[in-house]
Amino acid sequence: MTTASPTDQTATTSSPVDDPVLLAIVQRQLDHISLQMGMVMTRTARSPIFSQSHDFSCFLSNARGETVAQADGLPIHSGGGGFAVRAVLRDFDRDIAPEDVFILSDPYVAGGNHLPDWTIIRPVFAGDVLAGFCTNRAHQSDIGGGAAGTYNAAATEIFHEGIRLPVLKLVDRGELRDDLWRFLLLNSRCPDLMEGDLGAMLGSTRIGAERFAALIAQLGADRAAAYLDAVLAYGERSMRQAIAAMPDGTWTGSDVSDTDCFRSVDVETRATITIAGDTLTVDFVGTSPQIRGFKNSGIANTHSAVYVALSAFFDKSIPRNEGTYRAVKVLAPEGTVVNARPPAPMTMNTVYPAIDIMNACWRALAQVDSDRACAGWGKMAYTISAGAARAGRVFVMYHWHASSGGGAVKGRDGFPSTSHQATLGGMTIPNVETYEQSYPCRIHRQEFRRDAAGPGEYRGGCGVDYEVEVDAVTEHSVRGEGARKPTGYGVVGGGSGAKGELHVYDLASGAEIETAQYCMQTLGPKRVTVRAPGGGGWGDPRKRSRGAVLRDVRDGIVSPEAALEVYGVEVAGPTGSDLRGG
């Protein structure tokens, strides 16, 4: 079962709104409400994944469930968020009251993306009339299933991945359902974290709903509805104008993973983009069938990944709401990795194949306009460690400090080390000292890699060399997507970033422990080293400015030898103290 996409909604192309200045103010107010919700979440959530890493998203919708503002969070979360809100409307159409709150997660029946991302949805009323929704989607530390920390690399069915939540009413007319609350906490290894985090999610949506209701009251219910429609209509007009400015035609791009999580096998995501007038179609015909492992995508997540790719390619002034994507049609054949049939597992889908979808779209779009081409970001190669904490509790430590380098675009180098590509850098890397206080670990090294960035006129991100000791018995989850081959591809003559490496050593003996590209292992105290993959470069490396090359040498990102061989710039001294030629 799937929920409606925004292209199934009736497009609003006109509105009785006669004040463009007020329309801009309304959009800014909606965005600010989303940001306020995010501030509440960050300051009150219990898990470091929220308070430090910002792995959540807040967004607002109209009464039809169309997203009108998504200013705070991760685009892979909020881009397909409307599917979840429309699932509430579908399942509780005649049973939505003031002070109700809904919760869901399932990608097959509830418009979710992957099971760990629980979505809290609070309706907003103008009197007795439903006027909109406030939503917080956040990745839970643990939801049961076969692996502590939610990422079960051994999963072959969604039933192995944790509790599945259809659309449920968590708060009924202001009364928390204690039975459901106890049920949710019982199905987590980290109930203390979940209790605090769900409370923060409820609080953030309450603040959002109060602010949203105040805005509606200020405008008047009918006028507010018209302005929400106008916000969507403006997004649609802006995107259609941008598409119409591009040549008509058809272009194809693809990205290939080298594993199904159990064996080496090519898994292709193929996107054919057709532009006809002011409409853009993304067709995934030719994409590989769904796989055994947990890198399959549901329809909501696939739409979201397409929207993230388009958002990065088109002008940043275009609004990021669901009106914008009325001009976009997504065709995802059922039974493929981009629209898997149940019970395929899909906990990794917000990372892979979301990133594969983005890369396939970017490679097709690069053929349309190379000036806006986006180079690939290095795919991740790192681990998650989960183990026993004080008082019988469980800790879940994400090794974010081993994050890869981002891809370059015209005018800007790739981020040196950042959250994965589908977040577009929206998730933050926590503070090392705070991590050492929170977990049984000692981080010995986190420094930029040398000669790992994809060369180019604008080079890719370099990634990091990372070394950590984890002084505890843990369930060790490995995700080594970027460890076998370069994944941060270059564009417009730019080079690829270096591939990653991941090694695990027994802390007592120093012996290396064999790990697969994806695996679950129970290990004693250990040392983990990662050479994070580099991002791809944009443009001819020989056109890079000599000053930028010198800076990279001084920063230890490019060696003097590579400066001469790759960039044609001779640097005197090992630290680049002098620039001799080019």
C-alpha positions in Angstrom: 0.0 0.0 0.0 1.3 3.5 -0.8 0.0 7.0 -0.1 -0.6 9.7 -2.5 2.2 11.7 -4.0 2.0 15.5 -4.3 1.5 15.1 -8.1 -1.8 13.3 -7.3 -3.1 16.5 -5.6 -5.0 19.1 -7.6 -2.5 21.8 -8.5 -3.3 25.3 -7.3 -2.3 27.7 -10.0 -4.1 30.8 -8.8 -5.2 32.3 -5.5 -7.2 35.3 -4.2 -3.9 36.7 -2.7 -3.3 40.2 -3.7 -0.3 41.2 -1.6 3.1 39.7 -2.6 4.9 41.3 0.3 2.5 39.7 2.8 3.0 36.4 0.9 6.7 36.6 1.4 6.2 37.5 5.1 3.9 34.5 5.5 6.5 32.2 4.0 9.1 33.6 6.4 6.8 33.2 9.4 6.1 29.5 8.4 9.9 28.9 8.1 10.5 30.5 11.5 7.9 28.3 13.1 9.8 25.3 11.7 13.0 26.7 13.1 11.4 27.3 16.5 10.3 23.7 16.6 13.8 22.6 15.9 15.2 24.8 18.7 12.8 23.2 21.2 13.8 19.7 20.0 17.6 20.4 20.2 17.4 21.8 23.7 15.0 19.2 25.2 15.8 15.9 23.5 17.7 13.3 25.6 19.7 11.5 22.9 23.0 13.0 21.5 21.8 12.0 18.0 19.3 14.9 18.4 21.0 17.4 20.8 24.4 17.1 19.0 23.9 15.6 15.6 20.4 17.1 14.6 19.1 13.9 13.1 15.5 15.2 13.0 13.4 17.4 10.8 10.4 19.8 11.5 7.9 20.8 8.9 4.5 22.3 8.4 1.6 21.2 6.1 -1.7 22.6 5.0 -5.0 20.8 5.7 -4.5 18.6 2.6 -1.2 17.3 3.9 1.0 19.2 1.5 4.3 20.5 3.0 4.4 24.3 3.0 7.6 24.9 5.1 10.6 22.7 6.0 13.2 25.2 7.2 14.8 23.1 9.9 16.1 19.6 9.4 17.3 17.1 6.8 15.9 17.2 3.3 15.8 13.4 3.0 13.4 13.5 6.0 11.1 16.3 5.0 11.1 16.0 1.2 8.7 13.0 1.4 7.1 14.1 4.7 3.8 14.8 3.0 3.2 11.1 2.4 3.1 10.6 6.1 0.7 13.5 6.8 -1.6 12.2 4.0 -1.5 8.8 5.6 -3.0 10.3 8.7 -5.8 11.9 6.6 -6.4 8.6 4.9 -6.6 6.5 8.0 -8.3 9.0 10.4 -10.2 11.2 8.0 -13.3 11.6 10.3 -11.5 11.2 13.6 -9.0 14.1 13.8 -9.8 16.4 16.7 -8.1 19.4 18.4 -5.3 18.1 20.8 -4.9 14.9 18.9 -1.3 13.7 18.1 -0.4 10.9 15.7 2.7 8.7 15.4 3.9 6.5 12.6 7.0 5.0 11.0 6.2 2.2 8.5 7.3 2.8 4.9 4.8 0.4 3.4 1.5 1.5 5.0 2.2 4.8 6.7 4.2 7.0 4.4 7.4 6.5 6.4 10.9 6.4 5.0 12.6 3.9 7.3 11.5 2.4 10.6 13.9 4.3 13.0 12.5 7.6 11.8 9.4 8.0 14.0 7.1 10.8 12.9 4.9 12.8 15.3 2.1 14.7 13.6 -0.1 17.3 15.4 -3.1 18.8 13.7 -3.7 22.5 13.8 -7.3 23.9 14.0 -8.9 27.2 13.3 -11.9 26.9 15.5 -13.5 23.6 14.6 -11.9 23.5 11.2 -8.7 21.5 10.4 -6.2 24.1 9.1 -2.9 22.3 8.9 -0.3 20.0 10.6 3.0 20.4 12.5 5.3 17.4 12.1 8.6 16.3 13.7 10.4 13.3 12.2 13.3 12.0 14.2 15.6 9.0 14.1 15.2 6.9 17.3 18.3 5.5 19.1 16.8 2.0 19.2 13.5 0.4 18.1 14.1 -3.2 18.9 14.7 -5.7 16.1 17.8 -7.7 15.6 20.5 -5.1 16.3 21.0 -2.5 19.0 21.0 0.9 17.4 18.5 0.0 14.7 20.8 -0.8 11.8 20.6 -4.6 11.4 23.0 -5.5 8.6 21.8 -9.1 8.8 18.2 -8.2 8.0 16.5 -9.9 5.1 12.9 -8.8 6.0 11.5 -5.7 7.5 10.4 -7.8 10.5 14.1 -8.1 11.5 14.5 -4.3 11.7 12.3 -3.4 14.6 8.8 -2.4 15.6 6.6 -1.2 12.7 4.2 1.6 13.4 1.1 2.2 11.2 -0.7 5.5 11.8 -1.6 5.5 15.5 -3.2 8.1 17.7 -0.7 8.7 20.5 -2.6 11.5 22.1 -6.4 11.4 22.0 -8.1 14.8 22.5 -5.3 15.9 24.9 -5.0 12.6 26.8 -1.8 10.6 26.3 -2.5 6.9 25.6 -0.6 5.4 28.4 -1.0 1.8 27.0 0.6 2.8 23.7 3.3 4.8 25.5 4.3 1.8 27.5 4.2 -0.4 24.4 6.6 1.9 22.6 9.1 2.1 25.5 8.9 -1.7 26.0 10.1 -2.2 22.4 13.3 -0.2 22.8 16.6 -1.1 24.3 17.0 2.5 25.3 13.6 3.3 26.9 15.1 6.2 29.0 16.3 7.9 25.8 13.1 7.2 23.9 10.9 8.6 26.7 12.8 11.9 26.8 13.0 12.1 23.0 9.3 11.4 22.4 8.6 14.1 25.0 10.8 16.5 23.1 9.0 15.7 19.9 5.6 16.2 21.4 6.8 19.5 22.9 8.3 20.8 19.6 5.0 20.1 17.7 3.0 21.7 20.5 5.1 24.9 20.2 4.8 24.7 16.4 1.0 24.2 16.5 0.6 27.2 18.9 2.6 29.5 16.6 0.9 28.1 13.5 -2.6 28.6 15.0 -1.7 32.2 16.0 -0.6 32.9 12.4 -3.9 31.5 11.1 -5.9 33.5 13.6 -4.0 36.7 12.6 -4.8 36.2 9.0 -8.3 34.7 9.4 -9.0 31.1 8.5 -10.1 31.6 5.0 -7.4 34.1 4.2 -4.7 31.9 5.8 -5.8 28.9 3.6 -5.5 31.1 0.6 -2.0 32.2 1.5 -0.9 28.6 2.1 -2.2 27.8 -1.3 -0.4 30.8 -2.7 2.9 29.6 -1.1 2.5 26.3 -2.9 1.5 28.0 -6.2 4.6 30.3 -6.1 6.8 27.2 -5.6 5.2 25.5 -8.6 5.5 28.6 -10.8 9.2 29.0 -9.8 10.1 25.4 -10.6 8.2 25.3 -13.9 10.0 28.5 -15.0 13.3 26.9 -14.1 12.5 23.7 -16.0 11.1 25.6 -19.0 14.5 27.4 -19.3 16.2 24.1 -19.9 16.3 22.3 -23.3 13.7 19.6 -24.0 15.2 16.2 -24.2 16.0 12.9 -22.4 19.1 12.1 -20.5 20.1 9.0 -18.4 22.4 8.7 -15.4 23.1 5.7 -13.2 25.0 4.8 -10.0 26.1 1.2 -9.1 26.5 -0.2 -5.7 28.9 -3.2 -5.4 27.0 -5.1 -2.7 23.6 -6.4 -1.6 24.9 -6.4 2.0 25.7 -10.2 1.7 27.8 -10.6 -1.4 29.6 -8.7 -4.1 27.1 -7.9 -6.8 26.3 -4.9 -9.0 23.1 -3.1 -7.9 22.2 -0.4 -10.4 20.0 2.7 -9.9 19.1 4.1 -13.3 17.4 7.4 -13.7 16.1 8.7 -17.1 15.2 12.4 -16.9 12.9 13.8 -19.5 12.2 17.5 -19.8 9.1 18.6 -21.8 8.2 22.2 -21.6 7.8 23.0 -17.9 7.6 19.4 -16.7 10.4 17.1 -15.6 9.9 13.3 -15.4 12.3 11.0 -13.5 11.8 7.4 -14.7 13.7 4.5 -12.9 13.0 1.9 -15.5 16.2 -0.3 -15.8 16.9 -0.1 -12.1 17.9 -3.4 -10.4 15.3 -5.6 -8.7 15.0 -5.2 -4.9 17.8 -6.9 -3.0 18.1 -9.2 -0.1 19.8 -6.7 2.2 18.4 -3.6 3.9 19.3 -1.1 1.1 15.8 -1.0 -0.5 13.7 2.1 -0.7 10.0 2.8 -0.3 8.1 5.1 -2.5 8.1 8.1 -0.1 11.8 7.9 0.4 12.4 7.7 -3.3 10.4 10.8 -4.0 12.3 12.5 -1.2 15.7 11.5 -2.7 14.7 12.8 -6.1 13.6 16.1 -4.5 16.9 16.4 -2.7 18.8 15.9 -5.9 16.7 18.6 -7.7 17.0 21.0 -4.8 20.8 20.9 -5.0 20.8 21.3 -8.8 18.3 24.1 -9.3 18.6 27.7 -8.0 18.6 28.0 -4.2 15.9 30.8 -4.5 13.3 28.2 -5.5 11.1 27.3 -2.6 11.4 23.8 -1.1 7.7 22.9 -0.7 5.4 20.4 -2.3 4.0 22.9 -4.7 7.5 23.1 -6.2 7.4 19.4 -7.0 4.1 19.4 -8.8 6.2 20.0 -11.9 8.1 16.7 -11.2 6.8 13.2 -12.0 8.5 10.2 -10.5 8.1 6.8 -12.1 9.4 4.0 -9.8 8.7 0.4 -11.0 7.4 -1.8 -8.2 9.7 -4.6 -7.2 12.9 -2.6 -7.7 15.4 -1.1 -5.2 13.6 2.2 -5.5 10.1 0.8 -4.8 10.4 -2.5 -3.0 7.6 -4.9 -2.3 7.1 -6.1 1.3 8.6 -7.6 3.3 11.9 -6.2 1.9 14.1 -4.6 4.6 15.0 -1.0 4.2 16.6 0.5 7.3 19.5 1.9 5.2 17.2 3.6 2.6 17.7 7.2 3.8 21.4 6.7 3.0 21.5 4.0 0.3 19.8 3.8 -2.1 18.8 7.5 -1.5 22.4 8.6 -2.4 22.4 6.3 -5.4 19.1 7.9 -6.5 20.7 11.3 -6.1 23.8 10.4 -8.0 21.8 8.9 -10.9 19.8 12.1 -11.1 22.8 14.3 -10.8 24.7 12.4 -13.6 21.7 12.8 -15.9 21.3 16.5 -15.1 25.0 17.2 -15.5 24.5 16.4 -19.2 21.8 19.2 -19.4 23.8 22.0 -17.7 27.4 21.2 -16.7 27.7 24.6 -14.9 25.3 23.3 -12.3 26.7 19.7 -12.2 27.1 18.3 -8.7 30.1 16.0 -8.0 29.5 12.9 -5.9 30.1 12.8 -2.2 32.3 10.0 -0.8 30.0 7.2 0.4 30.4 6.4 4.1 32.7 3.7 5.6 32.2 3.7 9.4 30.7 1.8 12.3 28.1 1.9 15.1 29.0 0.6 18.6 26.2 -0.4 21.0 26.8 -1.8 24.5 25.9 -1.8 28.2 25.9 1.5 30.0 25.4 2.3 33.7 22.3 1.1 35.6 21.6 -1.6 33.0 21.1 0.9 30.2 22.3 0.7 26.6 24.4 3.2 24.7 24.5 3.6 21.0 27.5 5.4 19.6 27.5 6.5 16.0 31.1 7.1 14.7 30.1 10.3 12.9 33.7 11.6 13.3 34.7 9.3 10.5 32.4 11.1 8.0 33.4 11.4 4.3 34.2 14.4 2.1 31.5 16.2 0.1 31.4 16.7 -3.6 32.4 20.0 -5.3 30.2 22.3 -7.3 31.2 25.3 -9.5 32.4 28.0 -7.2 32.9 25.9 -4.1 35.1 23.1 -2.9 33.4 20.0 -1.3 32.9 20.0 2.5 36.0 18.4 4.1 34.0 16.0 6.3 30.3 16.1 6.7 27.1 14.1 7.2 26.1 11.9 4.3 25.0 13.3 1.0 21.2 12.9 1.4 21.3 15.4 4.3 23.2 18.0 2.2 25.3 18.7 5.2 22.3 19.3 7.5 23.4 16.8 10.1 26.3 18.0 12.3 29.3 16.1 13.5 29.4 16.0 17.4 32.1 17.4 19.5 34.9 14.9 20.3 35.3 15.9 23.9 31.6 15.5 24.5 31.6 12.0 22.9 34.4 10.9 25.2 32.4 12.0 28.2 29.2 10.3 27.0 30.7 6.9 25.8 33.5 4.5 26.8 35.8 5.7 24.1 39.0 7.7 23.4 39.3 9.4 20.1 43.0 9.5 19.2 42.8 11.0 15.7 40.5 13.0 13.5 42.4 14.9 10.9 42.1 15.7 7.2 43.4 13.1 4.7 46.1 14.1 2.4 45.7 13.6 -1.4 42.3 12.0 -1.0 40.2 14.9 -2.3 38.9 14.6 -5.8 41.1 17.0 -7.9 39.4 19.8 -9.8 39.2 23.5 -10.4 37.1 23.2 -7.3 38.3 20.1 -5.4 36.2 17.6 -3.5 36.2 17.2 0.3 39.2 15.4 1.6 37.6 13.1 4.3 39.4 12.3 7.5 41.8 9.8 9.1 40.0 8.6 12.2 41.2 6.4 15.1 39.2 5.6 18.2 39.5 3.1 21.1 36.2 1.7 22.4 36.8 0.2 25.8 33.7 -2.0 26.1 32.1 -5.1 24.7 29.8 -3.9 22.0 27.6 -5.0 19.2 29.5 -3.7 16.3 27.7 -2.7 13.1 29.8 -2.1 9.9 28.6 -0.1 6.9 31.4 0.0 4.4 29.7 1.2 1.3 32.6 3.4 0.3 35.4 1.0 1.3 35.9 -1.0 -1.9 36.1 1.6 -4.7 36.1 5.4 -5.2 32.5 6.7 -4.8 32.9 10.4 -4.9 32.9 10.8 -8.6 34.2 14.0 -10.4 32.3 16.0 -13.0 33.2 18.4 -15.9 36.8 17.0 -15.9 37.2 16.8 -12.2 38.7 13.6 -10.6 37.2 11.1 -8.1 37.9 11.2 -4.4 39.9 8.4 -2.9 38.1 5.3 -1.7 37.8 4.6 2.0 39.3 2.0 4.3 38.0 0.6 7.6 39.9 -1.7 10.0 39.1 -3.1 13.4 41.7 -4.4 15.9 41.5 -6.2 19.2 42.6 -3.8 21.8 44.5 -6.3 23.9 46.4 -8.2 21.3 46.5 -5.7 18.5 45.4 -8.4 16.0 43.2 -7.2 13.2 39.6 -8.5 13.3 38.1 -9.5 9.9 35.0 -7.5 9.0 32.7 -7.7 6.0 31.5 -4.7 4.0 28.2 -4.9 5.9 28.1 -7.0 9.1 27.1 -7.4 12.7 29.7 -8.6 15.3 29.9 -8.8 19.0 33.4 -7.6 19.9 35.4 -6.9 23.0 37.4 -3.7 23.5 38.7 -2.6 20.2 40.5 0.0 18.1 38.8 1.3 15.0 40.6 3.1 12.2 38.9 4.7 9.2 40.2 6.5 6.2 37.0 8.3 5.1 36.3 8.5 1.4 36.9 11.7 -0.5 34.5 13.7 -2.5 34.7 14.4 -6.3 36.1 17.5 -7.9 34.5 19.9 -10.4 36.3 21.1 -13.5 39.9 20.8 -14.8 42.4 20.6 -12.0 44.9 22.7 -14.1 42.5 25.6 -13.8 42.5 25.7 -10.0 43.9 28.9 -8.7 47.6 28.8 -7.6 46.6 30.4 -4.3 44.1 27.7 -3.5 46.6 25.0 -4.3 49.1 26.6 -1.9 46.5 26.9 0.8 45.8 23.1 0.4 49.5 22.3 0.7 49.8 24.4 3.8 46.7 22.8 5.3 48.1 19.3 4.6 45.3 18.4 2.2 47.5 18.2 -0.9 51.1 17.1 -0.9 53.8 19.2 -2.8 54.2 16.2 -5.2 50.5 16.1 -6.0 50.4 19.9 -6.3 52.9 19.6 -9.2 51.7 16.4 -10.8 47.9 17.0 -10.6 47.6 20.8 -10.5 50.8 21.9 -12.3 51.9 24.1 -9.4 55.4 23.8 -8.0 55.6 24.4 -4.3 58.9 24.9 -2.4 59.2 23.3 1.0 57.1 20.5 2.6 54.6 23.0 4.1 54.2 25.1 0.9 56.1 28.1 2.2 56.7 29.4 -1.3 54.9 29.2 -4.6 57.2 28.8 -7.5 55.2 28.3 -10.7 52.2 26.8 -12.3 
